[in-house]
Amino acid sequence: MKKTTILLIAMTTILYVSCGKNKYKPDMDSIVGTYQGTISYDLDNSSEDATTEITSSGEYSVNVHCHSNNFDTTFVMDIFQDGNVVFCNNGNYNDKSSHMAKMHQHCNTEEHHGYFDTDKKSFTYSFERNANNADFDGIKK
């Protein structure tokens, strides 16, 4: 009887702890860092070397600084993890009370779309800026 009680308590504890974890909470260690890559511009079909630095600014948000010779932007965005992919919030969530709906928008004329692939250690992001969209693709150093 004592072994059964101990086993039942252990199983209940394991179940409680595993259900209490938030499966969408991003693993910041896997995405924070510097990404080297290229930024491509739609308007003139050109590209150049670019760097993006990612730093944590909370449990579900990061600071993003993407720069090259002809491009420089800094903003905060919310993120959530689903498997090996960490998605970037672009603000298009129906539940306005959710954490993901509270993304910091640094400019009313821009939207941001992208993701981190933690297996490939890559970051892909599209900056929609009026007529000249810019796409960054980089690998974590």
Backbone as CSV, one residue per row, in Angstrom:
resi,resn,N_x,N_y,N_z,CA_x,CA_y,CA_z,C_x,C_y,C_z
1,MET,0.816,-1.194,0.000,0.000,0.000,0.000,0.860,1.258,0.000
2,LYS,1.941,1.240,0.767,2.826,2.399,0.855,3.502,2.667,-0.494
3,LYS,3.905,1.590,-1.192,4.536,1.747,-2.514,3.542,2.326,-3.516
4,THR,2.303,1.897,-3.441,1.268,2.398,-4.347,1.030,3.885,-4.103
5,THR,0.983,4.295,-2.856,0.771,5.705,-2.513,1.935,6.559,-3.008
6,ILE,3.144,6.100,-2.803,4.331,6.841,-3.259,4.343,6.940,-4.779
7,LEU,4.008,5.837,-5.461,3.948,5.835,-6.922,2.876,6.792,-7.422
8,LEU,1.729,6.794,-6.775,0.634,7.696,-7.161,1.042,9.161,-6.961
9,ILE,1.694,9.471,-5.877,2.163,10.842,-5.616,3.206,11.247,-6.659
10,ALA,4.127,10.359,-6.978,5.166,10.660,-7.975,4.540,10.905,-9.347
11,MET,3.592,10.075,-9.747,2.953,10.243,-11.055,2.145,11.543,-11.110
12,THR,1.460,11.876,-10.028,0.684,13.114,-9.975,1.605,14.327,-10.071
13,THR,2.727,14.274,-9.380,3.696,15.377,-9.426,4.251,15.552,-10.832
14,ILE,4.625,14.472,-11.485,5.158,14.539,-12.851,4.108,15.107,-13.799
15,LEU,2.881,14.649,-13.683,1.805,15.145,-14.531,1.555,16.630,-14.282
16,TYR,1.544,17.046,-13.035,1.313,18.455,-12.693,2.420,19.338,-13.265
17,VAL,3.665,18.938,-13.099,4.795,19.737,-13.586,4.799,19.804,-15.106
18,SER,4.561,18.688,-15.794,4.604,18.692,-17.259,3.439,19.472,-17.848
19,CYS,2.279,19.455,-17.232,1.139,20.215,-17.749,1.280,21.697,-17.461
20,GLY,2.059,22.045,-16.464,2.229,23.450,-16.109,3.185,24.182,-17.023
21,LYS,3.933,23.484,-17.848,4.883,24.145,-18.743,4.161,24.765,-19.919
22,ASN,4.643,25.910,-20.341,4.055,26.580,-21.500,4.819,26.124,-22.735
23,LYS,4.170,25.354,-23.599,4.868,24.792,-24.753,5.234,25.852,-25.789
24,TYR,4.658,27.055,-25.682,4.952,28.111,-26.647,6.027,29.083,-26.158
25,LYS,6.521,28.889,-24.955,7.560,29.771,-24.419,8.860,29.505,-25.179
26,PRO,9.431,30.548,-25.798,10.642,30.336,-26.603,11.876,30.053,-25.752
27,ASP,12.762,29.249,-26.303,14.061,28.974,-25.691,14.998,30.094,-26.130
28,MET,15.145,31.107,-25.290,15.915,32.302,-25.657,17.370,31.972,-25.999
29,ASP,17.958,30.997,-25.311,19.357,30.649,-25.591,19.544,30.182,-27.034
30,SER,18.505,29.592,-27.616,18.637,29.069,-28.973,18.495,30.151,-30.042
31,ILE,17.977,31.333,-29.683,17.784,32.368,-30.707,18.557,33.654,-30.462
32,VAL,18.880,33.975,-29.200,19.624,35.204,-28.917,21.034,35.083,-29.481
33,GLY,21.495,36.137,-30.164,22.836,36.130,-30.735,22.912,36.985,-31.980
34,THR,23.999,36.833,-32.704,24.243,37.597,-33.919,24.096,36.690,-35.134
35,TYR,23.359,37.183,-36.127,23.114,36.449,-37.361,23.765,37.194,-38.519
36,GLN,24.616,36.504,-39.266,25.258,37.062,-40.465,24.511,36.540,-41.674
37,GLY,24.254,37.428,-42.620,23.549,36.971,-43.805,23.449,38.047,-44.856
38,THR,22.350,38.014,-45.587,22.118,38.959,-46.686,20.753,39.595,-46.525
39,ILE,20.667,40.828,-47.000,19.379,41.490,-47.105,19.146,41.788,-48.574
40,SER,17.971,41.399,-49.057,17.623,41.571,-50.474,16.488,42.580,-50.581
41,TYR,16.577,43.439,-51.583,15.583,44.491,-51.784,14.756,44.184,-53.032
42,ASP,13.436,44.275,-52.891,12.528,43.990,-54.003,12.575,45.057,-55.091
43,LEU,12.697,46.318,-54.700,12.559,47.424,-55.642,13.573,47.352,-56.785
44,ASP,14.844,47.160,-56.447,15.866,47.125,-57.498,16.514,45.746,-57.650
45,ASN,15.940,44.730,-56.967,16.428,43.365,-57.080,17.897,43.235,-56.692
46,SER,18.334,44.031,-55.708,19.729,43.977,-55.259,19.803,43.320,-53.886
47,SER,21.018,43.008,-53.463,21.237,42.452,-52.132,22.610,42.877,-51.625
48,GLU,22.778,42.759,-50.310,24.060,43.097,-49.695,24.205,42.341,-48.382
49,ASP,25.442,42.280,-47.883,25.702,41.645,-46.595,24.984,42.428,-45.500
50,ALA,24.472,41.697,-44.496,23.760,42.335,-43.392,23.983,41.538,-42.112
51,THR,23.755,42.192,-40.995,23.889,41.588,-39.678,22.634,41.901,-38.877
52,THR,22.185,40.922,-38.100,21.075,41.139,-37.185,21.482,40.651,-35.804
53,GLU,21.353,41.552,-34.819,21.610,41.184,-33.428,20.273,40.997,-32.728
54,ILE,20.130,39.856,-32.049,18.916,39.528,-31.309,19.280,39.477,-29.823
55,THR,18.568,40.269,-29.010,18.746,40.234,-27.556,17.379,40.035,-26.907
56,SER,17.372,39.408,-25.756,16.127,39.150,-25.042,15.623,40.428,-24.387
57,SER,14.302,40.625,-24.424,13.722,41.758,-23.706,12.562,41.297,-22.823
58,GLY,12.400,40.002,-22.664,11.353,39.427,-21.831,11.164,37.970,-22.158
59,GLU,10.221,37.320,-21.484,9.980,35.897,-21.713,9.509,35.598,-23.131
60,TYR,8.765,36.526,-23.723,8.166,36.309,-25.033,8.512,37.414,-26.024
61,SER,9.592,38.140,-25.787,9.935,39.225,-26.719,11.442,39.384,-26.853
62,VAL,11.834,39.885,-28.022,13.247,40.121,-28.309,13.419,41.502,-28.936
63,ASN,14.607,42.054,-28.753,15.028,43.258,-29.467,15.719,42.793,-30.738
64,VAL,15.419,43.453,-31.839,15.997,43.108,-33.135,16.683,44.349,-33.687
65,HIS,17.957,44.209,-34.038,18.674,45.294,-34.717,19.262,44.713,-35.999
66,CYS,18.693,45.085,-37.134,19.141,44.611,-38.441,19.779,45.782,-39.171
67,HIS,21.012,45.552,-39.677,21.703,46.657,-40.345,22.641,46.165,-41.439
68,SER,22.836,47.058,-42.407,23.774,46.857,-43.512,24.223,48.250,-43.940
69,ASN,24.872,48.347,-45.093,25.289,49.670,-45.576,24.098,50.575,-45.887
70,ASN,22.997,49.992,-46.388,21.845,50.784,-46.826,20.579,50.548,-46.022
71,PHE,20.684,49.848,-44.900,19.499,49.486,-44.124,19.860,49.482,-42.655
72,ASP,19.002,50.056,-41.818,19.232,50.037,-40.375,17.898,50.211,-39.667
73,THR,17.480,49.185,-38.938,16.236,49.281,-38.178,16.378,48.521,-36.868
74,THR,15.714,49.032,-35.851,15.703,48.410,-34.532,14.269,48.400,-34.029
75,PHE,13.838,47.275,-33.489,12.483,47.181,-32.960,12.394,46.028,-31.973
76,VAL,11.268,45.961,-31.280,10.964,44.881,-30.348,9.828,44.070,-30.951
77,MET,9.924,42.743,-30.877,8.827,41.923,-31.372,8.580,40.756,-30.431
78,ASP,7.333,40.308,-30.399,6.952,39.142,-29.619,7.218,37.889,-30.433
79,ILE,7.528,36.812,-29.726,7.839,35.545,-30.377,7.168,34.410,-29.620
80,PHE,6.944,33.294,-30.295,6.480,32.080,-29.641,7.060,30.884,-30.363
81,GLN,7.305,29.814,-29.598,7.965,28.631,-30.145,6.965,27.520,-30.393
82,ASP,7.145,26.838,-31.515,6.357,25.656,-31.846,7.328,24.647,-32.441
83,GLY,7.778,23.715,-31.632,8.790,22.756,-32.075,10.131,23.445,-32.249
84,ASN,10.769,23.238,-33.407,12.076,23.846,-33.653,11.958,25.217,-34.316
85,VAL,10.734,25.724,-34.458,10.544,27.021,-35.106,10.031,28.029,-34.076
86,VAL,10.668,29.202,-34.052,10.215,30.311,-33.209,9.638,31.352,-34.144
87,PHE,8.337,31.577,-34.050,7.646,32.499,-34.943,7.684,33.918,-34.405
88,CYS,7.717,34.871,-35.313,7.707,36.288,-34.974,6.292,36.812,-35.142
89,ASN,5.814,37.528,-34.144,4.455,38.063,-34.185,4.384,39.271,-35.099
90,ASN,3.448,39.259,-36.021,3.249,40.428,-36.880,2.005,41.209,-36.494
91,GLY,1.418,40.878,-35.332,0.289,41.634,-34.826,-1.062,41.218,-35.346
92,ASN,-1.163,40.162,-36.136,-2.440,39.751,-36.726,-3.089,38.630,-35.910
93,TYR,-3.427,38.911,-34.666,-4.059,37.920,-33.807,-5.461,38.379,-33.460
94,ASN,-6.426,37.463,-33.529,-7.825,37.804,-33.271,-8.086,38.098,-31.802
95,ASP,-7.443,37.365,-30.902,-7.653,37.567,-29.478,-6.803,38.738,-29.015
96,LYS,-7.395,39.914,-28.959,-6.646,41.135,-28.632,-6.164,41.157,-27.190
97,SER,-6.683,40.268,-26.333,-6.231,40.241,-24.949,-5.034,39.310,-24.758
98,SER,-4.675,38.537,-25.786,-3.573,37.586,-25.653,-2.232,38.314,-25.577
99,HIS,-1.267,37.622,-25.000,0.078,38.197,-24.900,0.634,38.519,-26.284
100,MET,0.394,37.646,-27.233,0.953,37.835,-28.568,0.336,39.028,-29.286
101,ALA,-0.848,39.459,-28.881,-1.497,40.599,-29.533,-0.925,41.924,-29.056
102,LYS,-0.074,41.886,-28.040,0.451,43.118,-27.463,1.842,43.458,-27.989
103,MET,2.116,43.131,-29.220,3.424,43.404,-29.814,3.697,44.893,-29.905
104,HIS,4.926,45.253,-29.642,5.344,46.638,-29.808,5.457,46.944,-31.294
105,GLN,4.733,47.965,-31.770,4.819,48.360,-33.175,5.614,49.653,-33.237
106,HIS,6.797,49.589,-33.822,7.670,50.758,-33.831,7.350,51.722,-34.958
107,CYS,6.589,51.294,-35.933,6.258,52.179,-37.043,4.940,51.716,-37.653
108,ASN,4.025,52.629,-37.841,2.706,52.268,-38.360,2.727,51.830,-39.816
109,THR,3.771,52.165,-40.555,3.794,51.849,-41.987,4.551,50.558,-42.289
110,GLU,5.036,49.854,-41.288,5.798,48.630,-41.518,5.136,47.448,-40.831
111,GLU,5.280,46.273,-41.421,4.905,45.021,-40.789,6.127,44.125,-40.827
112,HIS,6.202,43.196,-39.889,7.368,42.321,-39.802,6.916,40.879,-39.802
113,HIS,7.556,40.066,-40.607,7.178,38.665,-40.727,8.447,37.821,-40.777
114,GLY,8.513,36.809,-39.925,9.693,35.968,-39.976,9.665,34.860,-38.949
115,TYR,10.799,34.147,-38.884,10.915,33.040,-37.948,12.381,32.685,-37.727
116,PHE,12.633,32.009,-36.613,13.924,31.417,-36.290,13.776,29.918,-36.448
117,ASP,14.743,29.263,-37.078,14.794,27.804,-37.139,15.918,27.385,-36.210
118,THR,15.571,26.839,-35.045,16.591,26.526,-34.044,17.477,25.360,-34.448
119,ASP,16.977,24.455,-35.290,17.818,23.352,-35.778,18.887,23.865,-36.736
120,LYS,18.504,24.737,-37.638,19.437,25.277,-38.637,20.184,26.512,-38.144
121,LYS,19.797,27.014,-36.955,20.383,28.232,-36.373,20.275,29.397,-37.351
122,SER,19.066,29.551,-37.915,18.859,30.588,-38.920,17.740,31.538,-38.514
123,PHE,17.767,32.715,-39.121,16.740,33.732,-38.915,16.356,34.281,-40.279
124,THR,15.065,34.258,-40.573,14.535,34.767,-41.829,13.468,35.791,-41.496
125,TYR,13.527,36.934,-42.163,12.589,37.998,-41.838,12.311,38.887,-43.041
126,SER,11.049,39.268,-43.237,10.652,40.164,-44.325,10.173,41.478,-43.738
127,PHE,10.807,42.545,-44.146,10.420,43.889,-43.733,9.584,44.478,-44.859
128,GLU,8.313,44.744,-44.591,7.440,45.324,-45.604,7.416,46.829,-45.395
129,ARG,8.074,47.534,-46.297,8.230,48.982,-46.175,7.761,49.656,-47.450
130,ASN,6.520,50.063,-47.458,5.957,50.752,-48.622,6.266,49.979,-49.897
131,ALA,6.988,50.572,-50.849,7.243,49.911,-52.134,8.509,49.062,-52.128
132,ASN,9.389,49.264,-51.162,10.672,48.569,-51.188,10.769,47.573,-50.036
133,ASN,10.273,46.361,-50.249,10.384,45.323,-49.240,11.819,44.839,-49.163
134,ALA,12.210,44.407,-47.950,13.557,43.905,-47.738,13.464,42.568,-47.002
135,ASP,14.229,41.582,-47.452,14.222,40.256,-46.860,15.602,39.925,-46.318
136,PHE,15.658,39.576,-45.017,16.911,39.179,-44.389,16.925,37.674,-44.203
137,ASP,18.047,37.041,-44.543,18.295,35.628,-44.274,19.681,35.520,-43.675
138,GLY,19.780,34.917,-42.477,21.077,34.822,-41.842,21.233,33.577,-40.989
139,ILE,22.501,33.283,-40.675,22.875,32.141,-39.860,23.542,32.669,-38.586
140,LYS,23.210,32.042,-37.453,23.762,32.450,-36.159,25.247,32.161,-36.100
141,LYS,26.012,33.160,-35.664,27.470,33.003,-35.545,27.825,32.235,-34.290
